[in-house]
């Protein structure tokens, strides 16, 4: 597996992870609530792992063998990101740091699983991007390559979400106005990623 594929995938994966969305909002909420970050992040990663298993089990390989379907899916994903980014820029979210949510470990983990498991951004990443960064002629099978890339994404995502969760208590609890800046940045990044994907397909 060529290192250029790994680096290219990691860059796109990192940009998407750094785009605040439902996962970010949940990690921040868990951080504000104190000792809820770990179960919340584990729940979020369970959803990402579920998406990985579904794709690696066959859907991703099937798409990799059909360039037209891959291009269509990529365009649909780009349009979705563009729409979501513009919506966020028009109506940036705010956070009420004083709002607390109750619930035990299992409740926060289960809710995290539902949030990430049903998040279109997660499936867009694995369905549209994983096959593009594999080499059918490589020494590793396409399935193994996608598994390795997905593992890289999961490790990066877990580390970032833990930082977001634990850092949010110190930042947003005392500076709620920062939430507006985070929201505006997320919209701009979504629009940027959408433009890159659309340009790549049209080129």
Legacy VTK file of the C-alpha trace (Angstrom):
# vtk DataFile Version 3.0
C-alpha trace
ASCII
DATASET POLYDATA
POINTS 203 float
0.000 0.000 0.000
1.550 3.276 -1.122
2.269 5.856 1.563
0.841 8.597 -0.669
-2.581 6.941 -0.439
-2.310 6.746 3.356
-1.231 10.385 3.723
-3.871 11.595 1.255
-6.621 9.731 3.077
-5.440 10.934 6.475
-5.474 14.574 5.352
-9.070 14.344 4.064
-10.119 12.310 7.108
-8.544 14.854 9.457
-10.303 17.759 7.728
-13.658 16.009 8.060
-13.020 15.116 11.701
-12.118 18.741 12.393
-15.421 19.892 10.891
-17.729 20.472 13.875
-21.043 18.715 13.560
-23.295 16.425 15.570
-20.336 14.451 16.963
-18.567 17.640 18.059
-21.709 18.986 19.688
-22.168 15.760 21.628
-18.537 15.603 22.769
-18.753 19.232 23.907
-21.982 18.531 25.773
-20.338 15.578 27.499
-17.356 17.723 28.441
-19.540 20.411 29.984
-21.250 17.692 32.008
-17.952 16.594 33.535
-17.336 12.862 33.746
-19.290 11.956 30.613
-16.571 12.381 27.974
-15.251 8.808 27.918
-18.599 6.998 27.521
-19.764 9.611 25.020
-16.661 9.231 22.844
-16.750 5.432 23.089
-20.351 5.564 21.907
-19.443 7.844 18.996
-16.590 5.545 17.978
-18.905 2.540 18.122
-20.985 4.209 15.425
-17.878 4.838 13.315
-16.815 1.213 13.803
-20.254 0.022 12.703
-19.971 2.074 9.505
-16.487 0.651 8.937
-17.651 -2.950 9.262
-20.549 -2.406 6.862
-18.322 -0.846 4.217
-15.378 -3.217 4.562
-17.700 -6.232 4.572
-18.601 -5.630 0.953
-20.273 -2.354 0.151
-16.990 -0.460 -0.158
-15.430 -3.134 -2.368
-18.514 -3.127 -4.599
-18.332 0.638 -5.049
-14.589 0.502 -5.699
-15.287 -1.703 -8.716
-17.813 0.717 -10.218
-16.206 4.124 -10.944
-19.473 5.691 -12.116
-21.239 4.789 -8.880
-18.279 6.099 -6.895
-18.316 9.401 -8.790
-22.062 9.777 -8.277
-21.771 9.056 -4.564
-18.896 11.506 -4.234
-20.904 14.244 -5.961
-23.925 13.564 -3.761
-21.713 13.738 -0.695
-20.137 16.984 -1.896
-23.538 18.566 -2.510
-24.697 17.460 0.940
-21.621 19.002 2.569
-22.133 22.205 0.578
-25.766 22.451 1.681
-24.882 21.727 5.297
-21.992 24.196 5.275
-24.113 27.021 3.857
-26.871 26.286 6.383
-24.372 26.524 9.253
-22.915 29.780 7.922
-26.404 31.259 7.693
-27.443 30.106 11.177
-24.365 29.495 13.381
-25.099 27.539 16.529
-24.665 28.832 20.062
-23.989 26.868 23.220
-25.612 27.472 26.575
-22.821 26.355 28.878
-25.121 26.325 31.868
-27.419 23.688 30.366
-26.669 20.335 31.959
-27.896 16.906 30.916
-28.367 14.001 33.301
-27.758 10.351 32.526
-25.477 7.449 33.353
-22.541 5.858 31.511
-24.691 3.524 29.393
-27.080 6.280 28.361
-24.295 8.548 27.139
-22.595 5.672 25.281
-25.838 4.547 23.621
-26.740 8.064 22.555
-23.252 8.500 21.112
-23.682 5.299 19.112
-26.979 6.544 17.691
-25.613 10.000 16.858
-22.549 8.795 14.937
-24.197 5.674 13.521
-26.903 7.778 11.897
-24.610 10.649 10.900
-24.438 10.936 7.077
-20.942 12.430 7.329
-19.604 9.153 8.746
-20.990 7.049 5.906
-19.941 9.636 3.326
-16.385 9.318 4.576
-16.246 5.538 4.408
-18.420 4.992 1.338
-17.099 7.794 -0.843
-13.493 8.139 0.295
-12.181 4.739 1.391
-12.359 3.114 -2.073
-10.678 6.127 -3.688
-7.534 5.648 -1.600
-7.069 1.963 -2.343
-4.959 0.332 -5.046
-6.529 -2.788 -6.635
-3.057 -3.738 -7.907
-1.383 -3.325 -4.512
0.181 -6.068 -2.408
-2.681 -5.849 0.069
-6.251 -6.710 -0.863
-8.733 -3.846 -1.170
-10.481 -5.090 1.981
-7.267 -5.032 4.019
-6.355 -1.600 2.659
-9.744 -0.145 3.604
-9.518 -1.746 7.049
-6.111 -0.155 7.642
-7.329 3.265 6.496
-10.454 2.976 8.630
-8.336 2.064 11.665
-6.216 5.156 11.061
-9.382 7.252 10.958
-10.748 5.708 14.162
-7.519 6.344 16.078
-7.332 9.957 14.894
-11.021 10.561 15.532
-10.893 9.117 19.059
-7.926 11.287 20.035
-9.516 14.466 18.662
-12.936 13.868 20.221
-11.351 13.201 23.619
-9.461 16.487 23.338
-12.669 18.265 22.325
-14.633 16.784 25.203
-12.111 17.423 27.930
-11.136 20.812 26.528
-14.690 22.077 26.158
-15.269 22.281 29.888
-12.374 24.692 30.280
-13.186 26.701 27.151
-16.903 26.860 26.425
-18.082 26.786 30.033
-16.371 30.129 30.587
-16.464 31.485 27.004
-19.783 30.492 25.423
-19.261 33.052 22.659
-16.541 30.755 21.270
-19.285 28.371 20.139
-20.325 30.814 17.423
-16.774 30.936 16.043
-16.554 27.130 16.073
-19.857 26.874 14.232
-18.869 29.427 11.574
-15.545 27.650 11.037
-17.319 24.331 10.567
-19.531 25.777 7.855
-16.571 27.267 6.012
-14.626 23.979 6.159
-17.629 22.023 4.861
-17.943 24.392 1.906
-14.195 24.088 1.232
-14.220 20.277 1.301
-17.280 20.255 -0.942
-15.516 22.485 -3.471
-12.447 20.228 -3.480
-14.541 17.113 -4.071
-16.613 18.705 -6.831
-13.504 20.072 -8.546
-11.880 16.646 -8.428
-14.872 15.004 -10.080
-15.346 17.684 -12.777
-11.626 17.678 -13.614
LINES 1 204
203 0 1 2 3 4 5 6 7 8 9 10 11 12 13 14 15 16 17 18 19 20 21 22 23 24 25 26 27 28 29 30 31 32 33 34 35 36 37 38 39 40 41 42 43 44 45 46 47 48 49 50 51 52 53 54 55 56 57 58 59 60 61 62 63 64 65 66 67 68 69 70 71 72 73 74 75 76 77 78 79 80 81 82 83 84 85 86 87 88 89 90 91 92 93 94 95 96 97 98 99 100 101 102 103 104 105 106 107 108 109 110 111 112 113 114 115 116 117 118 119 120 121 122 123 124 125 126 127 128 129 130 131 132 133 134 135 136 137 138 139 140 141 142 143 144 145 146 147 148 149 150 151 152 153 154 155 156 157 158 159 160 161 162 163 164 165 166 167 168 169 170 171 172 173 174 175 176 177 178 179 180 181 182 183 184 185 186 187 188 189 190 191 192 193 194 195 196 197 198 199 200 201 202
